[in-house]
């Protein structure tokens, strides 16, 4: 349930706008429609407020009303906003082509994400796999921050106070956020500080390696490379980590413009390829 602080309004905020956004956020993957009661439960808003705001959102094309069920679903206008984000992002315009080329070159999955509260949302996901049925991760999909390489790399890149706040939220929202899990998160953060990246295998047969992208004037991103249908090992994590660090340096150079001391992309390290007999 949402806290009252999120809807405080005040001189620098608009309470109705905040509440309307929370209503849109109540719709998540796997949920087709929601009624006013369900929305009220998910947002912590009074049902009367939800009823008034859902009508407004319908009037302005952000929700579709399913009158036979007395429920609502997200309207096409919401999808168009996501498309506008992707097409208008200067970061994706620069990194998208690089990620696609790197995925083909290394025969790896390559992803770029940033934070949405306590989740990581993919801005781009290039899946290197000749079997389309396995290309299950798409732009806009969210993954848990505390469980994934992307999330842990992001945590390593943000200020200490912001990280402490998020760790506290993990403990509150998830019974699985035990001391052992938090210890694993902190171990990954130390790995980023030591090696520049962290390796995480939070799903069977999948190894993902991520690093933060921190540049002045931009949000903090996390860039990862991953393999699936493999046996995760420390050696493989180090190998992918080397590729990732070279690629991340190139991405940062492209985003920040030419500068002295840029990574030599023709170095022996940058020319190595994954030692795999066949693509995944």
Residue, then its C-alpha position, 0 to 999 in steps of 0.5 A: x500500500x502506498x504511503x501518504x508521503x507520495x500524495x502530499x502535493x504541496x508547493x512543488x507538486x500536484x496531488x491529483x497528478x500524483x494520484x493519477x500516475x499511481x493509478x496508472x502504475x497499478x497496472x502491471x504485466x499479467x493484469x488485464x483489467x482492474x476495478x476501482x476497488x482493486x486499484x484502491x487496494x494497490x495504491x492506498x487511495x480512497x475508493x471515491x478518489x479512485x473512482x473520480x480519477x479513473x473517470x478522468x483518465x478514461x476521458x483523456x484516453x489513458x484508460x479504457x473502460x470495460x463496462x460489462x465488468x466495471x473495470x479498466x485497462x490501460x489504453x493505447x495512448x500509454x503504449x505510445x508514450x513508451x514508444x516516444x521514450x524509445x524513439x526520443x532517447x538520445x542515449x538509445x540513439x547512440x547505444x542501440x546500434x552499438x549494442x546490436x553490433x556487440x551482441x552479434x560480435x560476441x554472441x551474447x545478450x546485451x541489455x541497458x536498464x535504469x531504475x524505476x523505484x525498486x525495480x530495473x526497467x529495460x530500455x533496450x534488450x538485444x537477445x542473441x539467440x537464433x530461436x525466437x521463442x527464447x527472446x523473452x526480455x523486451x524493452x519496458x520489462x522490469x526485473x527486481x533490482x536486488x536480484x539481478x546484475x543490472x540492479x546490483x550494478x546500479x546500486x553500486x553507482x548511486x550515492x550511499x544514502x540513496x542505496x541505503x534507502x533502497x536496501x531498507x525498501x527491499x527488506x520491507x517489501x519482500x520477505x525473501x530479502x533476508x540477511x543472506x540476500x542483502x549480503x549477496x547484494x553487498x558482495x556484488x557492490x564490492x565486486x563492482x568497486x573492485x573489478x568494475x562489474x558484478x556477475x549474478x546467476x539468479x535464474x537457472x542456466x543464466x549468467x549475467x554480468x553488469x556494470x554501471x554507466x555514470x556520466x554527468x548530466x545523465x541518469x545512472x544506467x546499468x549495462x549488462x551482457x548475459x548468456x543462457x543455457x550454460x553452466x555459470x562459472x567464475x571463469x566465464x563471469x570474468x571472461x564476459x566481464x572483460x568484454x563488458x568493461x571494454x564495451x562499457x568504455x566505448x559506450x561512455x566515450x560515445x555518449x560523452x564525445x571524443x576525449x583524450x585517453x579513450x579506450x583503444x578499441x583495437x587492443x588485443x583485449x577488445x578483439x577477443x571473442x567468446x570461446x564458444x563452439x556455437x551461438x546460444 
